[in-house]
């Protein structure tokens, strides 16, 4: 690592990470990473942090994550632009919900309805509504509630209470994907944010129902880990980053839905399992995936999983776990942060695997850094 602001000894390293984010990361997406003609962030810029990669598409999820990032940062002018773009390009006024992507010219491209996308629209609108002007905040809250209602009305799995399809056709007439861990986790994250913003107990009921159904379908009894596919599915796997993410959501929110569903106990066991088998004891690097016995399937270290490990360490109930945080912050800074941006993905041996800087990654940095002391 060569950034002078990230060479201080811990514990100040957390502040240095936040300073790097403010000084280096955010300006990329206000400047060279933003297509001023379409008023959308490019999907990625090159390793230099300055050169946009030629766009093939723009995803609604990526726009929503950018909306969250700039809302949280207090840059409401840019957030206003992104909120308008989200609705202009991606909202399906005919069928309801949100298109997955538009093409390089801004025309609807991948038109299917994706639960992961819808969850991030809710999440971003919850953050934006807290900070926007009165009229925009009212509009964001309306979008948040309508999107939640669309999910419940159109994406519920028949005969399986509380779970939702991961993808459906444009008009919601055909199921394209089964319930999957990741979209359901981000829906949980979104509804927690919506509950915080609105104080509406309707979101408590939504979370209780979702958490109970999720625990029945996805918790691996032997380890307490959250599986990526429903339990019993062929070729199932575990992702350490997602165990850390779930533990953070439960620990940081303290929402009773997690305890009522039995998730809190499982998540502590799952944390211990993946920390033992999925974290490199020398570098602190988090592996991409494990099998259900703890064997490494994919040793690739993606930055988002590292940020989730930081959040889990910062919010873990056990002080003996939390004291590991300063050393892990320092290892993360040295291994993944660079003067012009960050390393998106590398091998366990430190070989760069993905040089570009995606527009979706600042969301992971922002949420992690907010959780650090």
C-alpha positions in Angstrom: 0.0 0.0 0.0 1.3 3.4 -1.0 -1.3 5.9 0.1 0.2 8.2 2.7 -3.2 8.6 4.4 -3.4 4.9 5.0 0.0 4.3 6.6 -0.9 5.4 10.1 -0.9 2.8 12.9 -4.2 1.4 14.0 -6.7 2.4 15.4 -6.6 5.6 13.3 -6.6 3.5 10.2 -10.5 3.4 10.2 -10.5 7.2 9.9 -7.9 7.0 7.1 -10.1 4.6 5.2 -13.0 7.1 5.5 -10.7 9.9 4.3 -9.6 7.9 1.3 -13.2 7.2 0.5 -14.2 10.8 0.6 -11.1 12.1 -1.2 -10.6 9.4 -3.8 -13.7 7.1 -4.2 -16.6 9.6 -4.2 -15.0 12.0 -6.7 -14.6 9.1 -9.3 -18.4 8.8 -9.5 -19.1 12.5 -9.5 -16.6 13.0 -12.2 -15.1 10.6 -14.8 -17.4 7.7 -13.7 -20.6 9.7 -14.4 -22.1 9.9 -17.8 -23.4 13.4 -17.9 -25.4 12.9 -21.0 -27.5 10.0 -19.6 -27.1 11.2 -16.0 -26.1 7.6 -14.9 -22.9 6.3 -13.5 -20.9 4.1 -15.8 -20.9 0.5 -14.8 -17.1 0.6 -14.2 -14.0 2.7 -14.7 -10.5 1.4 -15.5 -7.9 0.6 -12.9 -6.6 4.2 -13.2 -9.8 5.5 -11.6 -10.2 7.9 -14.5 -11.2 6.1 -17.7 -14.8 4.9 -18.1 -15.1 1.4 -19.6 -17.3 1.4 -22.8 -20.8 0.9 -21.6 -22.8 -2.2 -22.7 -25.7 -1.5 -20.3 -26.7 0.3 -17.1 -28.3 -1.6 -14.3 -31.1 -0.3 -12.0 -29.3 -2.0 -9.1 -26.2 0.0 -9.8 -28.1 3.3 -10.1 -29.8 2.5 -6.8 -26.5 1.8 -5.0 -25.1 5.1 -6.3 -28.3 6.8 -5.0 -27.6 5.3 -1.6 -23.9 6.3 -1.6 -24.5 9.9 -2.5 -27.5 10.2 -0.2 -25.5 8.8 2.7 -22.6 11.2 1.8 -25.0 14.2 2.0 -24.5 15.1 -1.7 -28.2 15.7 -2.2 -27.8 17.5 -5.5 -26.2 14.4 -7.1 -28.6 12.1 -5.2 -31.5 14.1 -6.7 -30.1 13.5 -10.2 -29.8 9.8 -9.5 -33.3 9.5 -8.1 -34.7 11.1 -11.2 -32.6 8.9 -13.4 -33.7 5.8 -11.5 -37.3 6.5 -12.2 -36.9 7.8 -15.7 -34.9 4.9 -17.1 -35.9 1.9 -15.0 -39.4 2.2 -13.7 -41.9 0.0 -15.6 -45.0 2.2 -15.7 -47.0 -0.5 -17.6 -46.4 -3.6 -15.5 -45.1 -2.2 -12.3 -41.7 -2.8 -10.7 -38.3 -2.1 -12.2 -36.5 -3.2 -15.4 -33.2 -4.9 -14.7 -31.2 -2.8 -17.1 -31.1 -0.3 -20.0 -28.8 -0.4 -23.0 -25.9 2.0 -23.7 -28.5 4.6 -25.1 -30.8 4.3 -22.1 -33.5 2.1 -23.7 -34.9 -0.8 -21.7 -32.6 -3.8 -22.3 -33.0 -6.7 -19.8 -36.6 -6.3 -19.0 -37.2 -9.1 -16.4 -38.0 -8.3 -12.8 -35.3 -9.1 -10.4 -35.8 -9.3 -6.6 -32.2 -8.2 -5.9 -32.8 -5.0 -8.0 -36.2 -4.3 -6.3 -34.5 -4.7 -2.8 -31.9 -2.1 -3.7 -34.5 0.4 -4.9 -36.2 0.2 -1.5 -32.9 0.4 0.4 -31.7 3.4 -1.6 -35.0 5.2 -1.3 -35.0 4.7 2.5 -31.6 6.5 2.7 -32.5 9.2 0.2 -35.9 10.0 1.9 -34.0 10.7 5.2 -32.0 13.5 3.6 -33.8 14.8 0.6 -36.1 17.9 0.4 -39.7 17.5 1.5 -41.2 16.8 -2.0 -38.5 14.4 -3.1 -38.6 12.6 0.3 -42.3 12.1 -0.1 -41.8 10.7 -3.6 -39.1 8.4 -2.4 -41.3 7.0 0.4 -44.0 6.4 -2.1 -41.6 4.5 -4.4 -40.3 2.5 -1.4 -43.8 1.4 -0.3 -45.0 0.7 -3.9 -42.0 -1.4 -4.6 -42.5 -3.4 -1.3 -46.1 -4.0 -2.3 -45.1 -5.1 -5.8 -42.8 -7.7 -4.3 -45.5 -9.0 -1.9 -48.2 -9.0 -4.5 -46.3 -10.2 -7.6 -43.2 -12.2 -6.4 -44.6 -14.3 -3.6 -43.9 -18.1 -4.1 -47.2 -19.9 -4.3 -47.6 -22.3 -1.4 -44.4 -21.1 0.4 -45.3 -18.3 2.8 -42.8 -15.6 3.3 -40.4 -16.3 0.5 -40.2 -14.6 -3.0 -39.0 -15.6 -6.4 -35.6 -14.3 -7.3 -36.7 -13.3 -10.9 -39.8 -13.1 -13.0 -40.8 -12.1 -16.5 -41.5 -8.5 -17.4 -45.2 -8.8 -16.6 -44.7 -11.0 -13.6 -46.5 -13.9 -15.3 -43.8 -16.5 -15.2 -41.3 -17.4 -12.5 -37.7 -17.3 -13.8 -35.8 -18.1 -10.6 -36.4 -19.8 -7.2 -35.9 -18.2 -3.8 -32.2 -17.4 -3.4 -30.3 -16.3 -0.3 -28.7 -13.2 -1.6 -31.8 -11.3 -2.9 -33.7 -12.3 0.3 -30.8 -11.0 2.4 -30.9 -7.6 0.6 -34.6 -7.5 0.9 -34.1 -7.9 4.7 -31.5 -5.1 4.6 -33.9 -2.9 2.6 -36.9 -3.5 5.0 -34.7 -2.8 8.0 -33.7 0.5 6.4 -37.3 1.3 5.5 -38.4 0.5 9.1 -35.7 2.9 10.4 -36.7 5.7 8.0 -40.5 5.4 8.3 -41.1 4.0 11.8 -44.0 2.1 10.1 -44.7 -1.2 12.0 -45.8 -2.7 8.7 -42.1 -3.3 8.1 -41.8 -5.2 11.4 -44.4 -7.6 10.3 -42.8 -8.0 6.9 -39.4 -8.7 8.5 -40.9 -11.2 11.0 -42.6 -13.2 8.2 -39.5 -13.1 6.0 -37.0 -14.0 8.7 -39.1 -17.0 9.9 -39.5 -18.3 6.4 -35.9 -17.7 5.6 -34.6 -19.5 8.7 -36.7 -22.6 7.8 -35.4 -22.7 4.2 -31.8 -21.6 4.3 -30.1 -22.3 7.7 -27.6 -25.2 7.5 -28.3 -27.0 10.8 -24.8 -28.6 11.1 -22.9 -25.3 11.0 -25.5 -22.5 11.6 -24.4 -21.1 8.2 -26.8 -19.6 5.7 -26.7 -21.6 2.5 -26.9 -19.9 -0.9 -29.7 -22.2 -2.1 -32.5 -23.7 -0.1 -31.4 -26.6 2.1 -31.3 -29.9 0.3 -30.6 -28.3 -3.1 -27.9 -30.1 -5.2 -24.5 -28.5 -5.3 -25.3 -26.0 -2.5 -22.5 -23.8 -1.2 -21.7 -21.3 1.6 -20.2 -17.8 1.1 -18.3 -16.5 4.1 -19.0 -12.9 3.1 -22.7 -13.5 3.4 -22.4 -15.1 6.8 -20.6 -11.9 7.9 -23.3 -9.7 6.3 -26.2 -11.5 7.9 -24.5 -11.3 11.3 -24.0 -7.6 10.9 -27.7 -7.1 9.9 -28.8 -8.9 13.0 -26.3 -7.4 15.4 -26.5 -3.8 14.2 -30.3 -3.7 14.0 -31.1 -5.7 17.1 -34.5 -6.4 15.4 -36.5 -8.9 17.3 -37.4 -10.8 14.0 -34.0 -12.4 14.0 -34.2 -13.8 17.5 -37.8 -14.9 17.0 -36.7 -16.9 13.9 -33.8 -18.5 15.7 -31.3 -16.7 13.4 -29.2 -15.0 16.1 -28.0 -18.3 17.5 -27.4 -19.7 14.1 -25.5 -16.7 12.9 -23.0 -16.8 15.7 -22.2 -20.4 14.9 -22.0 -19.6 11.2 -19.6 -16.8 11.9 -17.3 -19.1 13.9 -17.4 -21.7 11.1 -16.5 -19.5 8.2 -13.9 -17.5 10.2 -12.2 -20.9 10.9 -12.4 -22.3 7.3 -12.9 -19.2 5.1 -10.5 -16.6 6.3 -6.7 -16.8 5.6 -5.0 -16.6 9.0 -2.0 -14.8 7.6 -3.5 -12.2 5.2 -7.0 -12.0 6.7 -8.4 -12.5 3.2 -11.9 -13.9 3.0 -12.5 -16.7 0.5 -15.4 -16.5 -2.0 -17.0 -19.8 -1.2 -16.9 -23.0 0.8 -18.7 -26.3 0.7 -20.9 -27.4 3.5 -18.0 -29.2 5.2 -15.8 -26.1 5.2 -13.7 -27.0 2.2 -12.7 -24.0 0.0 -14.4 -24.1 -3.4 -13.3 -20.7 -4.6 -10.3 -19.0 -2.8 -10.8 -15.7 -4.7 -10.8 -12.7 -2.4 -13.4 -10.1 -3.5 -13.4 -6.8 -1.8 -17.1 -6.9 -0.8 -16.5 -10.0 1.4 -13.6 -8.3 3.1 -15.8 -5.3 3.9 -18.5 -7.6 5.4 -15.9 -9.2 7.6 -15.0 -5.7 8.9 -18.7 -5.0 9.7 -19.1 -8.3 11.4 -16.0 -7.9 13.6 -17.1 -4.3 14.5 -20.6 -5.4 15.7 -20.0 -8.9 17.1 -21.4 -9.3 20.6 -18.2 -11.0 21.9 -15.5 -8.6 22.9 -12.8 -11.2 22.2 -14.0 -11.1 18.5 -14.2 -7.3 18.4 -10.6 -6.8 19.5 -9.5 -8.5 16.3 -10.9 -5.5 14.3 -7.9 -3.1 14.4 -5.5 -5.7 12.9 -8.0 -6.7 10.3 -8.6 -3.0 9.3 -4.9 -2.7 8.7 -4.7 -5.9 6.7 -7.6 -4.8 4.6 -6.2 -1.4 3.9 -2.8 -2.8 2.9 -4.3 -5.5 0.7 -7.2 -3.9 -1.0 -6.9 0.0 -0.9 -4.9 1.8 -3.6 -4.2 5.5 -4.2 -6.4 5.6 -7.3 -9.2 3.4 -5.8 -9.2 -0.2 -4.7 -8.6 -3.8 -5.7 -11.9 -5.4 -6.6 -10.7 -9.0 -6.7 -7.5 -10.9 -6.2 -6.3 -14.4 -5.7 -5.3 -15.8 -2.3 -1.7 -15.2 -3.4 -2.4 -11.6 -4.2 -2.6 -11.8 -8.0 -5.0 -9.2 -9.4 -8.0 -10.9 -11.0 -10.3 -8.0 -11.8 -8.6 -4.6 -12.5 -11.6 -2.4 -13.1 -13.5 -0.4 -10.5 -17.2 -1.2 -10.6 -19.7 1.5 -9.7 -21.4 -0.9 -7.3 -18.5 -1.3 -4.9 -18.7 2.1 -3.1 -21.9 0.9 -1.5 -19.8 -1.9 0.2 -17.1 0.6 1.3 -19.7 3.1 2.6 -21.6 0.6 4.7 -18.5 -1.0 6.1 -16.8 2.3 7.0 -20.0 3.5 8.7 -19.9 0.5 11.0 -16.3 1.0 12.1 -15.6 2.8 15.4 
